[in-house]
Amino acid sequence: MSLNVADQAALDAVRQLEKSRIVAIRANDANAMDHILDEKFLYINHDGALYDKHSYTNAVRTHELTYSSDFDLTETDRRVDGDVIILVGMMLGHARLAGDQQVYHLRNMRVWRARGSEWKLLAW
């Protein structure tokens, strides 16, 4: 699927933010994540637990949720639709949630939305 110049620039910006987010996740940097996540952020983990921006960053900040350095997100497909970009891929690696080991080898989807001149992660 060929993109126009504006859509390609938006996709490139989101891909760069994804790289920054992976670095923040591996470092368990809740402050960096806080800047990347939309105020209306929604995350559903592999067990079906639902997190909003505050509960997600708080889980990282309090070490209830900690990611390992092997954490990664791949991109196997994407959709660009104006102010929304959807990335599809795999979530790979390890984490600890409330002390329990989590092993990620899951398909996932990330939804990014333009907020003014910035892109924010809206859903994961």
N, C-alpha and C positions, 0 to 999 in steps of 0.2 A: 504494500500500500504506500503510494507516494504522498508525501506531505507538502503543503505549501510552505513558503519561507517562514511565515509567522508561527505555524504549528510546529515546524521543525525546531525553531528557536525555543518555543515553550517546552517541547519535549527534552531538548538539550538541557535547559535550566532545571527541569524536574530530575533528570538523570543525575545532574551534579548534586542536587539536594539529597537524592537517594544515597550517593556516596558519602556525603557528610553525615547522614543519618546512620548509616552502617558503622561509621567510626564512632559516633556518639553511643550507639547501642553496645558496641564491643567494650567501650570504656565505661558503660553504665553511667553516662553523663546526663542526668535528668535536666540540668539547666540547658544544655544544648538541644535536647529533645523538645523542651518547652518552647523554644523559638521556632522549631520546625512544625510542630503540631498545630492544627487549626483549633480555635476555641470550641468548635463543635465536633472535635475528634471523637471517633468511635472505634474501639478495637475489640475483636472477639478472639479469644485465644483458642488453642486447639481443644480445650476441654469445654468450650462454649461459654466461659465466663466473659462478662461484658465489662469493659472499662471505658470511661470517658477520659478526657485529657488530664483532669486532676487526679483521678484514681490511678491512672497508668503512671504518670510521672511520680506520684507519691509512692507507688509500689517500688519503682526503681530507686528513688531517693532514700527510702527506708531499708533497702536491700531485701525486701520481701521477694522482689524479682531481680535476679542478676543474670546477665548474659555472659557467655564465655567468648573468648577471643576468636573462636572458629565460626561465630555467627555470620551468615551471609544471606543475601537476597539476590535471586537471579531474575532476569527478565526474559520471558519467552514470547510475550505478546504485548501489544499496547494499543490503546485507542485514544485519539485526541479529538475532543469535541468542544471547541471554543474554550471556555474557562475551566474545563474538566479534563484531566488526563487519568486514564486507568492503566496501571501496569499489572501484568499477570506474570507469575513465575513461581519459583520454589523458595521456601524458607528452610534454611539448612543450619545445623549447628546444635549447640547445647545451651541450656539455661537452668537456673534453679528458681522454683516458685514455692515460697513458703518451705524451703528446705528440701523439696522433692526435685530430683533430677528430671529435666525435660529434654527430650531428644526431638529435634525438628528435622523432618524430611517431609514437608507438607507443601501442597500447592497453596498459593495465596494470591490475594489481589490487594493492590494499594490504589486508593483514589485520592488524587491531588486536585486542589481547586485554587484558582487564582483569586487572591484577595487583594484588590488594588493591583499594585505592581509586584506583589510577592506571591509565591506559590506556597501553599500549606497542605500538609497531609490531613485529609478529612476522614478517611476510613482505611482500616487495615484488617 
